[in-house]
Amino acid sequence: MTAMPPAPKLIAMTPETIPAATPGLAASTGPRVLAFDVGGTWVKYGIVDAHGRLLFSDQLATQSEPDGKALLVRLLAIAEPLMTRYSPAGIAFSTLGIIDPAEGRLVGAVEAITGYFGQSPKASFESAFQVPVVVENDGNCVALAEGWTGSAADVRNYLALTLGTGIGGGIVIDGKLYRGANGAAGEWGYMMVDGKVWEDHASPRGLAAAAEAARPGCGLDAEAVFAARDLGDAEMAAVVTAWFGLLATGLANLLFAFNPSRVVVGGGITARGPAFLQELRAEMRLRLRPEFYRMCDIALASAGNQAGLLGAARLWLTLHGAGTAGSHFTASND
């Protein structure tokens, strides 16, 4: 088993001090999964049952360890008492980056975590705990979560977009998660839209940058830009309108390419709810042929901020928990 970190890092996670399971949940049947969601800022982790219920969850700062290798050692230490307490049948990882699904190895787009490239959570955790481990891209996991407990439940052809630091997401075609030839499908944030890298300008980060360009020194984040617009700031209103235009143009291109039944859009900025959705739909209508606009529903994500955990668990249950998750999803590499 991989060497554990020094004792002080384990004090908060001994079996006696693991946070209690979520109160009020009836006893679950079927296998449980220990899930991790590794992002550039936070690592979330928890126990998910076969019905998509989160029995326990916690998080730690990604940068609390010096590099990706040390981070995995830390997660091994966190997993040990959870494996003892909850006896999960397997372990599932949602993680930033491009994944080799067979080896569970990070093979690209992992700049946010130093030394993460080339690491294999699958190999490390299977060796340590002798249970099946799956590793999947975080955007794909969000897509699976939305198809399980969220806004794409029972939809067989849909896209899930996440608006965060960048723009990522996942693709489900005929009930199958589509990864692409090399596991990099859904990295549409790198698309060129109006001569610009889409995620650099149509993400919340891009909205804040546009506000700063319009009014140097304003220091407004995306939420504050919207708030200023809502209070009648004409300059910020123009910034928001242009931002929605870029977001809708890229999204329209995806609809023309994939012809999904539904597009689910998530991320903190969508917390504006129906108002955000109404503005996005209005911009989409301007950019889509009428028949394409009618073909596809646009919805806000509803799986919650633990969607990465749920989607990773969903994948594990689909691959290893036959008959327990009621899943119609499979995974495809091409």
N, C-alpha and C positions, 0 to 999 in steps of 0.2 A: 504494500500500500504506500502511496506517495506520502512523504514525510509531512507531518502536520506543522503549522506555524507555532511560534512560541506560546507558552501557556496563557499569558495575559490576553491574547486574542480570543481565547476559548471561554473565558470566565462567563461572559454574557450568554453563552449558548450551551451550557451544561444541560443534561436532561431535566434537572430540577428547575431551571430558569427559562426554558423555552416558553414564549408567550402562549397563553391558552388558546385553544381552538375557538373559532367564532361561536359565540353563544347563540342558542335558539335553533340550531340546526338539528334536525332529526338524524338518527344514526343512518349512515349511508351504506349501501350495498355495492358490490363490485369492487374492482381494484382502485387503489389510490395512486396518484402520481406526485412525486416531488418535482416541482417545476421551478426553473430559474429563468429570469428575463434580464439579460445583460445589455445595458445601454451605456452610452458614453458618460452619463452622469450618475445613474443609480443602477444597482443590481437588485431587482425584486425577486423574492422567492416565496414559495408557499406549497401547501398540500391541496391538490384538487381531486375531487372524487369523480366517479364515473358519470355523474349527472351534471357536471359543470359547476359544482359548488366549491367555493374556496373555503376550506376548513381552517386554514391558518395562513397568515402572510406576514412578511416583514421585509426590510430592505437595508442595504448599506451603500455607502458612497463608493462608486466604482474606483475613484482615485485614492481610496484609502490604502491601496496597495501600489507598490512602485511600478509594476508592469503586469501584463496579462498572465504570465506564468505564476507569479505570486498570487494574483487574484484567484486563479483556479485552485491553488493550494488552500487559500482562505475558504473558498466555497466547499471544498472537501471537508474541512473542519466543521463548517456550519451544517453540512449534510449529515454527518455522523450521528448526532443525537436525534435528528429528525427521522432518520431511517429507523432508529431504535424505537422511538415513541409511536410513529404512525405506521410503520411497516409497509411503505409504498411498494407496489409491484415493479416500479420502474422510475426512471428519471428522464426529464425532458428539458431541453434548453431552447429558449428563444434568444437570439443574439443578433446584434448588429453584424454586418459583414456578409460576404459571399461564402457559402458553405459548400464543401464537398460532402453530400449527404451520406455517402457510403462510409466514409471515414470519420464523419462528424468533425471535420477539420476546417479551420478558418483559412481561406485562400485569397481573400481580397477585401478591400473597402473597410479596413479595421484601423484606420489612422487615429481614431479617437482614443484607442487604448494602446499604449506603447508595449511592444513585445507580444501582442496578441496574435499576430500573423503566424500561421503554422501550428498553433496550439490545437489540440483535439480534446474538447471536453468529453466526448464519447469514450475515447480510449482511457482517459484518466479515471472517469467515474465507473466505467464497467470493470476496470481492474480493481478499483477500491471496494466496490459493493456487490459485484457479481449479479447485477440486474441489467435488463436491456435499457439502453440510453439512446435517445434520439436528439439530434441537434438541427435546428431550422432557423432560417433568416427571420428577423423580428417582423418585417412587413408581411411575410407569408403567415406567420403565427396570428397576427391581427386579423388577417383575412379568414383564417380558420375559426377564430373565436367569433367573428361576426356571423359566420355561417352556422355556428353551434348555438349560441345563446343571444346573438345580437340581431342587427337589422337586416341580415341576409339569411336568416333561418329559413330553410326549405327552398331557397333560391339556388338553382344549379349553375347559372352563368352570371358571375358578378365580378366587379373589381372593388378592392378596398384601398383607399388612399389615406395616408397619414400625413398630416401637416404639422411638422415639428421644426427642428433645426433645419432639416431638409424636407424633401417630399419623397416618400417611399410608398410601399404597399404590396399587395399580392393579387394574384389572378386565379380565379376558379372557373374552369371551363368544363361543362357537363359533369359537374360534381367532382372534378379532379383539380387538385392544386397543381398549377403549371409553373415549373421552375425554370424552364428554358434549357438549352443544350448544356450550359455550364453553371446552372444554378443562379444566374444573374437576372432572370426575368423580374420585372416590377421595379427596376431601378430607373424609373422614368423621370426622376428628379434631374437627371443629366441631359434630358432632351433640350434641344434648342427651340425656343418659342420667341418669335419676333426678334431673332438674333441674340437672344439672351439664354443663359443656362437657367432652366425653369425654376429649380429650387432656390437659386440665388436671388430670385426676384418675386416668386409667387408663394413663398413660405412666410410664416410670421417673421422670421429673420429678415426676409426681403422687404416686408412691409415697414419694419422699423428702419431699415436702411433707406428706403424711399422717403420716409418722413424726415430723416436726418439730411438727406440731400436737398429736400425742399426747404427745410428750415434748419440750417446748421446750428448745432448746439442744443437742439430741443430735447434730446435724450429720451424720446418717447419709445416705449416698447409697443408691440402690436396691440395689446389691449388698450393702452393709453391713446394710441392713434384712433382707434374706434371710438373711445370715450370722447375725445376732442371733436371728432366728426359729429357725434350724437348731440354735442352741445352747440353745434352751429359753426364750427371752425371750417370756413370755406376751403382753406388751403389743404387741410387734412381730408376734407371730403373729396377733393380732386385726387389725392394720393390713394385713398381707399377705392375710388372708382377705377383708377388705372390698375390697382392691384387685383381687384376682382376680374378685370378684363384679362389679365395675364393668366390667372388661375383658370378661368373658364375656357380660354383658348387651348391651353394644354389638355384640359379635361375633355374638351370637344374632340381633339385629335385622338384621344384614347377611345372615345365612343365610336368614332368612325373606324378605328382599327379593330376593336374587339367585339363590338355589337353586344354588350352585356345587357341583361335584363335590369340590372340595378348597379348603381355606383354608391358605395358607402364611404362617406368622408368623415374622418375623425381627426382628433388633435385638440389641444387646449383651446385654440382660437374658436372652435366650433361650439364652445359652451354658450355662445350667444343664442344658440337654439334656433327656433323658427325664423327669427329675423335674418340670421346668417344664411339659412337655407333658401329663404325667399330671394335674397340678393343674388346668391349664386345661380339659382334657377333662372332668374331674369337675364343674367349675362349669358347663360348657356343658350337660352332661347334665341338670342341675337346671333349666335355662332353656329347653330345646328340647322340643318334642313328640317322642315317641320316633321317629316316622317321619322327622322332619327330622334328628335326631341320626344315624340310620342312613344317611341319604342322603349325608352330607358327611364326608369325611376331614379331619382337622386335622393338619398337618405342620409341622415346623420348617424354616425356610429353610436351603438348603444351597449356594447359589451363592457364598457367601463375602462378605467385606467389599469386594470389587471388583465387586459386582453391578451398581452404577450404570454402570461402564465397559462391562461385558459386555452389559447391556441396551441401552445406547445403540448399541453396535456392531451388536447384533442387528437393531435397527430399521434402521440404515443398510444392512446387507446385505439385509434384506427388501425395502427400497425401491429399492436401486441395484445390488445384487450378485446379480442374478437367477441362480438355479441354483447358487449357491456355498454357501449356508448351510443348505440343506435345510429351509427354513422353511415352516411352514404358517400363520404369523401374517401378518395384515394390520392396518392401523390404520383406525379409524373415528372420525368426529367426531360421529356421532349414532346 
